[in-house]
Amino acid sequence: MEDNANISSSESGKRIERLQIMITEDELLALDNWRFAERMPSRSAAVRELLRRGLADEGFYDQKILKNQSSNYGILENEN
């Protein structure tokens, strides 16, 4: 078993915090339309991806781009 004591949650991909938000019907419709167009597996994955993209665009998140892998959206663990 590997010692993961020195690995941060962002490096390990483990989610440690739940974030609940309230959005309007229009925002929900836009989110769902984007999610389906991008073939995202869930609303949560879509929100995480949009959050990453927005933060990266503003220079607050160092986004690693690996296209078309479900592990990017937090569905499967990266075993590499």
N, CA and C atoms as an extended XYZ file, in Angstrom:
240
Properties=species:S:1:pos:R:3:atomname:S:1:resname:S:1:resid:I:1 pbc="F F F"
N         0.841       -1.187        0.000 N   MET     1
C         0.000        0.000        0.000 CA  MET     1
C         0.885        1.249        0.000 C   MET     1
N         0.553        2.201       -0.840 N   GLU     2
C         1.339        3.424       -0.958 CA  GLU     2
C         1.057        4.373        0.200 C   GLU     2
N         2.073        5.144        0.582 N   ASP     3
C         1.901        6.151        1.605 CA  ASP     3
C         1.448        7.441        0.947 C   ASP     3
N         0.192        7.830        1.148 N   ASN     4
C        -0.375        9.026        0.540 CA  ASN     4
C        -0.448       10.198        1.505 C   ASN     4
N         0.282       10.129        2.617 N   ALA     5
C         0.193       11.160        3.640 CA  ALA     5
C         0.638       12.530        3.137 C   ALA     5
N         1.564       12.571        2.181 N   ASN     6
C         2.101       13.840        1.703 CA  ASN     6
C         1.455       14.304        0.399 C   ASN     6
N         0.376       13.671       -0.012 N   ILE     7
C        -0.310       14.034       -1.246 CA  ILE     7
C        -1.553       14.845       -0.884 C   ILE     7
N        -1.679       16.028       -1.476 N   SER     8
C        -2.854       16.853       -1.189 CA  SER     8
C        -4.085       16.264       -1.862 C   SER     8
N        -5.267       16.677       -1.415 N   SER     9
C        -6.510       16.164       -1.999 CA  SER     9
C        -6.617       16.531       -3.471 C   SER     9
N        -6.075       17.688       -3.889 N   SER    10
C        -6.143       18.065       -5.300 CA  SER    10
C        -5.245       17.185       -6.151 C   SER    10
N        -4.117       16.743       -5.597 N   GLU    11
C        -3.224       15.854       -6.337 CA  GLU    11
C        -3.804       14.448       -6.439 C   GLU    11
N        -4.475       14.000       -5.385 N   SER    12
C        -5.025       12.647       -5.381 CA  SER    12
C        -6.358       12.576       -6.103 C   SER    12
N        -7.007       13.721       -6.314 N   GLY    13
C        -8.307       13.749       -6.975 CA  GLY    13
C        -9.461       13.454       -6.033 C   GLY    13
N        -9.181       13.246       -4.758 N   LYS    14
C       -10.221       12.934       -3.792 CA  LYS    14
C       -11.009       14.192       -3.444 C   LYS    14
N       -12.318       14.059       -3.465 N   ARG    15
C       -13.179       15.189       -3.108 CA  ARG    15
C       -13.418       15.170       -1.609 C   ARG    15
N       -13.151       16.294       -0.971 N   ILE    16
C       -13.268       16.340        0.484 CA  ILE    16
C       -14.319       17.335        0.965 C   ILE    16
N       -14.905       18.074        0.063 N   GLU    17
C       -15.851       19.130        0.455 CA  GLU    17
C       -17.085       19.083       -0.433 C   GLU    17
N       -18.252       19.246        0.185 N   ARG    18
C       -19.506       19.328       -0.567 CA  ARG    18
C       -19.878       20.798       -0.675 C   ARG    18
N       -20.278       21.211       -1.873 N   LEU    19
C       -20.674       22.596       -2.105 CA  LEU    19
C       -22.084       22.597       -2.677 C   LEU    19
N       -22.985       23.245       -1.990 N   GLN    20
C       -24.361       23.337       -2.466 CA  GLN    20
C       -24.614       24.758       -2.927 C   GLN    20
N       -25.272       24.892       -4.074 N   ILE    21
C       -25.583       26.215       -4.611 CA  ILE    21
C       -27.042       26.255       -5.052 C   ILE    21
N       -27.578       27.432       -5.083 N   MET    22
C       -28.921       27.657       -5.605 CA  MET    22
C       -28.755       28.380       -6.941 C   MET    22
N       -29.470       27.907       -7.969 N   ILE    23
C       -29.398       28.544       -9.280 CA  ILE    23
C       -30.812       28.744       -9.822 C   ILE    23
N       -30.926       29.642      -10.781 N   THR    24
C       -32.230       29.923      -11.389 CA  THR    24
C       -32.573       28.830      -12.397 C   THR    24
N       -33.826       28.820      -12.825 N   GLU    25
C       -34.258       27.862      -13.845 CA  GLU    25
C       -33.483       28.081      -15.146 C   GLU    25
N       -33.232       29.349      -15.494 N   ASP    26
C       -32.475       29.656      -16.715 CA  ASP    26
C       -31.040       29.140      -16.624 C   ASP    26
N       -30.423       29.309      -15.450 N   GLU    27
C       -29.057       28.805      -15.260 CA  GLU    27
C       -29.025       27.285      -15.338 C   GLU    27
N       -30.031       26.633      -14.760 N   LEU    28
C       -30.118       25.178      -14.812 CA  LEU    28
C       -30.299       24.688      -16.243 C   LEU    28
N       -31.147       25.369      -16.996 N   LEU    29
C       -31.361       25.013      -18.395 CA  LEU    29
C       -30.069       25.175      -19.198 C   LEU    29
N       -29.366       26.275      -18.978 N   ALA    30
C       -28.099       26.506      -19.680 CA  ALA    30
C       -27.076       25.439      -19.291 C   ALA    30
N       -27.012       25.091      -18.004 N   LEU    31
C       -26.092       24.051      -17.540 CA  LEU    31
C       -26.409       22.713      -18.191 C   LEU    31
N       -27.683       22.336      -18.190 N   ASP    32
C       -28.072       21.063      -18.797 CA  ASP    32
C       -27.814       21.048      -20.298 C   ASP    32
N       -28.109       22.152      -20.981 N   ASN    33
C       -27.836       22.208      -22.424 CA  ASN    33
C       -26.348       22.045      -22.695 C   ASN    33
N       -25.512       22.731      -21.922 N   TRP    34
C       -24.056       22.617      -22.094 CA  TRP    34
C       -23.595       21.201      -21.761 C   TRP    34
N       -24.113       20.657      -20.665 N   ARG    35
C       -23.741       19.304      -20.238 CA  ARG    35
C       -24.020       18.276      -21.333 C   ARG    35
N       -25.195       18.328      -21.922 N   PHE    36
C       -25.543       17.355      -22.951 CA  PHE    36
C       -24.739       17.587      -24.230 C   PHE    36
N       -24.511       18.827      -24.589 N   ALA    37
C       -23.711       19.136      -25.777 CA  ALA    37
C       -22.270       18.643      -25.616 C   ALA    37
N       -21.760       18.720      -24.392 N   GLU    38
C       -20.379       18.286      -24.109 CA  GLU    38
C       -20.299       16.830      -23.670 C   GLU    38
N       -21.448       16.161      -23.617 N   ARG    39
C       -21.525       14.748      -23.231 CA  ARG    39
C       -20.944       14.489      -21.839 C   ARG    39
N       -21.269       15.380      -20.922 N   MET    40
C       -20.811       15.235      -19.547 CA  MET    40
C       -21.669       14.187      -18.839 C   MET    40
N       -21.085       13.382      -17.977 N   PRO    41
C       -21.827       12.280      -17.350 CA  PRO    41
C       -22.821       12.705      -16.279 C   PRO    41
N       -22.674       13.898      -15.710 N   SER    42
C       -23.586       14.331      -14.650 CA  SER    42
C       -23.554       15.851      -14.523 C   SER    42
N       -24.532       16.386      -13.813 N   ARG    43
C       -24.533       17.825      -13.531 CA  ARG    43
C       -23.320       18.196      -12.689 C   ARG    43
N       -23.007       17.356      -11.724 N   SER    44
C       -21.852       17.643      -10.861 CA  SER    44
C       -20.567       17.728      -11.674 C   SER    44
N       -20.392       16.797      -12.602 N   ALA    45
C       -19.198       16.821      -13.451 CA  ALA    45
C       -19.179       18.078      -14.307 C   ALA    45
N       -20.341       18.480      -14.812 N   ALA    46
C       -20.428       19.688      -15.632 CA  ALA    46
C       -20.075       20.929      -14.814 C   ALA    46
N       -20.601       21.009      -13.603 N   VAL    47
C       -20.303       22.164      -12.747 CA  VAL    47
C       -18.814       22.199      -12.415 C   VAL    47
N       -18.219       21.039      -12.077 N   ARG    48
C       -16.779       21.001      -11.782 CA  ARG    48
C       -15.964       21.455      -12.978 C   ARG    48
N       -16.337       20.996      -14.174 N   GLU    49
C       -15.585       21.370      -15.372 CA  GLU    49
C       -15.718       22.862      -15.673 C   GLU    49
N       -16.921       23.402      -15.556 N   LEU    50
C       -17.117       24.834      -15.790 CA  LEU    50
C       -16.362       25.661      -14.752 C   LEU    50
N       -16.347       25.195      -13.518 N   LEU    51
C       -15.606       25.884      -12.463 CA  LEU    51
C       -14.107       25.877      -12.772 C   LEU    51
N       -13.584       24.713      -13.156 N   ARG    52
C       -12.163       24.621      -13.528 CA  ARG    52
C       -11.834       25.563      -14.677 C   ARG    52
N       -12.682       25.535      -15.701 N   ARG    53
C       -12.424       26.372      -16.879 CA  ARG    53
C       -12.453       27.854      -16.530 C   ARG    53
N       -13.440       28.261      -15.743 N   GLY    54
C       -13.542       29.666      -15.357 CA  GLY    54
C       -12.365       30.104      -14.512 C   GLY    54
N       -11.977       29.289      -13.550 N   LEU    55
C       -10.834       29.623      -12.700 CA  LEU    55
C        -9.533       29.635      -13.494 C   LEU    55
N        -9.383       28.685      -14.422 N   ALA    56
C        -8.170       28.649      -15.254 CA  ALA    56
C        -8.102       29.886      -16.143 C   ALA    56
N        -9.234       30.280      -16.700 N   ASP    57
C        -9.276       31.456      -17.568 CA  ASP    57
C        -8.889       32.725      -16.822 C   ASP    57
N        -9.240       32.781      -15.551 N   GLU    58
C        -8.914       33.936      -14.724 CA  GLU    58
C        -7.533       33.823      -14.074 C   GLU    58
N        -6.841       32.701      -14.330 N   GLY    59
C        -5.492       32.516      -13.806 CA  GLY    59
C        -5.422       31.984      -12.387 C   GLY    59
N        -6.520       31.397      -11.907 N   PHE    60
C        -6.545       30.895      -10.535 CA  PHE    60
C        -6.478       29.380      -10.448 C   PHE    60
N        -6.358       28.693      -11.575 N   TYR    61
C        -6.345       27.232      -11.558 CA  TYR    61
C        -5.448       26.760      -12.682 C   TYR    61
N        -4.502       25.896      -12.357 N   ASP    62
C        -3.607       25.327      -13.361 CA  ASP    62
C        -4.278       24.080      -13.921 C   ASP    62
N        -4.998       24.246      -15.014 N   GLN    63
C        -5.793       23.165      -15.583 CA  GLN    63
C        -4.949       22.263      -16.459 C   GLN    63
N        -5.007       20.961      -16.189 N   LYS    64
C        -4.347       19.966      -17.027 CA  LYS    64
C        -5.382       19.500      -18.049 C   LYS    64
N        -5.052       19.603      -19.311 N   ILE    65
C        -6.018       19.282      -20.355 CA  ILE    65
C        -5.725       17.904      -20.938 C   ILE    65
N        -6.627       16.965      -20.693 N   LEU    66
C        -6.590       15.624      -21.266 CA  LEU    66
C        -7.982       15.369      -21.834 C   LEU    66
N        -8.172       15.626      -23.102 N   LYS    67
C        -9.500       15.581      -23.724 CA  LYS    67
C       -10.108       14.184      -23.707 C   LYS    67
N       -11.440       14.145      -23.577 N   ASN    68
C       -12.264       12.961      -23.748 CA  ASN    68
C       -11.925       11.803      -22.829 C   ASN    68
N       -11.526       12.076      -21.608 N   GLN    69
C       -11.329       11.026      -20.624 CA  GLN    69
C       -12.257       11.289      -19.452 C   GLN    69
N       -13.019       10.279      -19.071 N   SER    70
C       -13.976       10.492      -17.990 CA  SER    70
C       -13.278       10.825      -16.682 C   SER    70
N       -12.014       10.430      -16.533 N   SER    71
C       -11.301       10.762      -15.298 CA  SER    71
C       -11.149       12.267      -15.126 C   SER    71
N       -11.213       13.020      -16.222 N   ASN    72
C       -11.155       14.480      -16.131 CA  ASN    72
C       -12.365       15.050      -15.429 C   ASN    72
N       -13.449       14.321      -15.439 N   TYR    73
C       -14.680       14.819      -14.871 CA  TYR    73
C       -14.977       14.177      -13.523 C   TYR    73
N       -14.009       13.487      -12.977 N   GLY    74
C       -14.141       12.932      -11.645 CA  GLY    74
C       -14.974       11.683      -11.545 C   GLY    74
N       -15.159       10.961      -12.638 N   ILE    75
C       -15.955        9.737      -12.606 CA  ILE    75
C       -15.095        8.538      -12.265 C   ILE    75
N       -13.953        8.405      -12.876 N   LEU    76
C       -13.051        7.288      -12.634 CA  LEU    76
C       -11.753        7.780      -12.027 C   LEU    76
N       -11.170        6.969      -11.141 N   GLU    77
C        -9.894        7.338      -10.576 CA  GLU    77
C        -8.778        7.099      -11.585 C   GLU    77
N        -7.808        7.999      -11.615 N   ASN    78
C        -6.650        7.855      -12.490 CA  ASN    78
C        -5.679        6.918      -11.814 C   ASN    78
N        -5.374        5.767      -12.451 N   GLU    79
C        -4.517        4.768      -11.845 CA  GLU    79
C        -3.056        4.955      -12.203 C   GLU    79
N        -2.708        5.995      -12.953 N   ASN    80
C        -1.319        6.215      -13.345 CA  ASN    80
C        -0.519        6.827      -12.230 C   ASN    80
